[in-house]
């Protein structure tokens, strides 16, 4: 049987191409529930302190929220930024196994504990908690951009 494919390389190539096309056509028809969760869950906390500098936002908003959010169960790490436009953004990254809804509720509960410690202007505009789970496609797009930037130098 192997001799048949060895003696007919064109037929073998056509069979390989057909198998490849059938696989490529069937990928979009797979249900998304079958894809594994490989990207870590990210919860973003945003707050606005209108008219404040980055240093004031860092000291009065970002630090207060970070202290409360720190220690949430399943959190791997946390990043934050404060801008001169008065925006504070904190991103908490969790294990891929952590349910994003439960992680969002845990972070929301911690933010609720920190709200009385925030300035009145921040409490009036509110602190938002949102979930962003990066997909494999966004990761792939990031890799492509990195490769393009690297190859630009060669």
C-alpha positions in Angstrom: 0.0 0.0 0.0 2.8 2.4 0.8 4.4 1.7 -2.6 1.2 3.1 -4.3 1.8 6.5 -2.7 5.6 6.4 -3.2 5.3 5.7 -6.9 2.6 8.4 -7.4 3.9 11.6 -5.8 1.3 13.8 -7.6 -1.6 11.8 -6.3 -0.1 11.9 -2.8 0.3 15.7 -3.0 -3.3 16.1 -4.2 -4.6 13.9 -1.3 -2.6 16.0 1.2 -4.0 19.3 -0.2 -7.6 17.9 -0.1 -7.1 16.9 3.5 -5.7 20.3 4.3 -8.6 22.1 2.7 -11.2 20.0 4.4 -9.5 20.7 7.8 -9.3 24.5 7.0 -13.0 24.6 6.0 -14.1 22.7 9.1 -12.4 24.9 11.6 -15.0 27.8 11.5 -17.8 25.3 12.0 -16.4 24.0 15.3 -18.4 25.3 18.3 -16.4 27.8 20.4 -17.2 25.8 23.6 -14.8 23.2 22.4 -11.8 25.6 22.4 -9.8 25.5 25.6 -9.2 28.5 27.8 -5.5 29.2 27.3 -5.4 33.0 27.8 -5.5 34.3 31.4 -8.5 36.2 32.6 -8.0 39.9 33.0 -10.2 42.3 35.0 -9.8 46.0 34.4 -10.7 48.6 37.0 -11.0 52.2 35.7 -11.6 55.4 37.6 -11.6 59.1 36.6 -10.5 62.0 38.8 -11.2 65.0 36.6 -8.7 67.8 36.8 -6.1 65.9 38.8 -2.5 65.3 37.7 -1.0 61.9 37.3 0.8 62.1 40.7 -2.4 63.1 42.5 -4.4 60.3 40.8 -1.6 57.8 41.7 -1.6 58.8 45.4 -5.4 59.2 46.0 -7.0 56.7 43.6 -4.7 54.1 42.2 -2.8 53.3 45.4 -6.1 53.0 47.4 -7.6 50.6 44.9 -4.4 48.6 44.5 -4.2 48.0 48.3 -7.8 46.7 48.4 -7.6 44.6 45.2 -4.2 43.0 46.1 -4.7 39.5 47.5 -7.8 38.5 45.5 -7.9 34.7 45.3 -6.4 33.4 42.1 -4.7 36.6 41.0 -1.3 36.2 39.4 -0.2 39.8 39.0 -1.6 43.4 38.8 -0.5 46.3 36.6 -1.6 49.9 37.0 -1.3 53.3 35.3 -2.3 56.8 36.1 -2.4 59.6 33.5 -2.4 63.4 33.5 -6.0 63.3 32.1 -7.1 62.0 35.5 -7.6 58.4 34.5 -6.5 55.5 36.7 -6.5 52.0 35.2 -5.7 48.8 37.1 -5.5 45.4 35.3 -5.6 42.3 37.5 -4.5 39.1 35.7 -5.8 35.8 37.0 -5.0 32.1 36.2 -6.7 30.7 33.1 -8.6 28.3 35.3 -10.3 31.1 37.2 -13.9 31.8 36.0 -14.0 35.4 34.7 -17.4 36.1 36.3 -16.3 35.0 39.7 -13.0 37.0 39.3 -15.0 40.1 38.4 -17.3 39.7 41.4 -14.3 39.3 43.7 -12.6 42.4 42.3 -15.9 44.4 42.5 -16.3 43.4 46.1 -12.8 44.7 46.9 -13.5 47.9 45.0 -16.7 48.5 47.0 -14.6 48.3 50.1 -12.2 51.0 48.8 -14.9 53.4 47.5 -15.4 55.2 50.8 -11.7 56.0 50.8 -11.7 57.6 47.4 -12.2 61.4 46.7 -15.8 62.6 46.2 -15.1 63.5 42.5 -14.1 59.9 41.8 -17.1 58.5 43.7 -19.5 60.7 41.7 -18.2 59.5 38.3 -17.9 55.9 39.6 -15.4 53.2 39.4 -16.0 50.6 36.6 -15.0 47.0 36.7 -14.9 45.1 33.4 -13.6 41.8 32.1 -11.3 41.3 29.1 -10.2 37.9 28.3 -7.7 38.1 25.5 -8.3 35.6 22.7 -5.8 33.5 20.9 -6.3 35.8 17.9 -5.3 38.9 19.8 -2.2 37.0 21.0 -1.5 35.9 17.5 -1.9 39.4 16.2 0.6 40.7 18.9 3.1 38.0 17.8 2.8 39.1 14.2 3.4 42.7 15.1 6.5 41.8 17.1 7.8 39.7 14.2 7.2 42.6 11.8 9.0 45.0 14.0 12.0 42.6 14.4 12.3 41.9 10.7 12.2 45.6 9.9 15.8 45.8 11.2 17.1 43.1 9.0 
